[in-house]
């Protein structure tokens, strides 16, 4: 029997950014496997945009839940937020 390569477990990190309360986006949930699937599923159920970036998830998953992202990740997270803002703008026009 041939060995089949294992697929990597899916990982997910959820962020929140409240400009009135936070200096930077915060990690609100993170998980792997079934928990990651649930995080993504809940996001989609509630109309929260999902952006897949395995490298960024690897870095963000090292943070504790409720931790603000560190400055060295600002640029990467800003790119994701810009993507979400553009997506929201397009949705508003529909």
ZIWOQUI-V294443 format. One line per field, one symbol per residue. phi: phi as a letter, one per 20 degrees, with the letter a starting at -180 (. if undefined). psi: psi as a letter, one per 20 degrees, with the letter a starting at -180 (. if undefined). burial: b if it has 9 or more other ideal C-beta (glycine too) atoms within 8 Angstrom, else e. A space follows every 10 residues. Layout:
phi->???
psi->???
burial->???
This chain:
phi->.ffdffefff cbcddccdff ddebgdfdab acmfffgfgf ffgfgdmefd cebgfffgff ffeffnefff gfdgffffff ffgfffffff ffff
psi->pqppppqqpp qqppqqoohh hqhrqqpiqq rqchgggggg gggghjjpqp ppnhghhggh iiqqpjqqqq hijggghhhg hgggggghgg hhi.
burial->eeeeeeeeeb bbbbbebeee ebebbbbebb bbeebbbbbb ebbbeeeeee eeeeebbbbb bebeeeeebe eebbebbeeb bebbeebbee eeee
